[in-house]
Structure formats: C-alpha cells, structure tokens
C-alpha cells in the first residue's frame, strides 16, 4: 500500500483585482469602482484593455475615509 501525505493547500491571494472583483471586495458596484478610477480617487493599471486595481489601494481608500466621531 502506498501512503500519500495530504498537504495543506493555501489559497492564492491576488494582489491585483479586476473592477468586478474590486467591487465585490468593497461591497460596491463595478460602476462605482469605475467612477473612482476616472475621478482619480483610485489608481488602476490597464493591460491589453483589462483594468486591474491593486488591493492595497482599495484598503488605503477605505482607511483614508474612516469617520471618527
């Protein structure tokens, strides 16, 4: 009998997200993400017509908009 070890599979964490995935990450619409891109509030990269957003920029966007009361 051959014994095989089961290795833990680690999920792949992507650093760059599509607009759709970025919207899902923040709980907003893809159109909201696009408006933030076009207004200059959220950086993006375009490769072969595809838009990518750095997840770190999404986190920064949330952090800079914290409301302290």
N, C-alpha and C positions, 0 to 999 in steps of 0.2 A: 504494500500500500504506500502510495506517495503522499507525503504530508506537505501541504501548502500553507504558508502563513498568509493571513489576511492583513494587509497593510491599511492603515487609516488613509482614506482619501481626503485630501484637503481641497476645499473649494477654491476655485480660481477667482481672485478678486481683481477685477479690471479697473485700471486707473482712468481710462478714457471711455466715456459713455456716449451713445447716440442721443439725440434730442429726446426720443421716446423713452429711453432708459433713464435719462436725467430727470425727465418729468415724473416718471414712476418713483424714482429715488426721493424726490422732494414732495410728491403728492400733489403735483400741479399738472396743467395740461401742456402738451408739446408746444402749443401756440404761445403760452406764457413764456416758456424757455426761449422760443424764437424771438419774442419781443424783447426779452432781456439781452439776448445776443445783439440784436440790431440797435438797441439803445446804448450799447456799450457797457451795460451793467454786468455782463457775464461773458468772459472770453470764450472763444471757440477756435477750433482748427478745422480746416477743410482739406480733405484728401480725396482726390478723384470724385469730387462732388458730394462726398459724405461729410457730414458735420460731426465733430467729436468735441466733447466737453470734459475737461479734467475734473474728476470727482473732488479734488482738493479745492477747486474754485467754487463748487457747489457748497461745500462745507463752509468756506470763507463767506459766501453770500449769506448764509444763514447766521453765522456768527456776527457779522457786522450789522445785522438787522435785529439783534436781540433788543428787547424792550425791558428796561429796568424801571419798576415803579415802586 
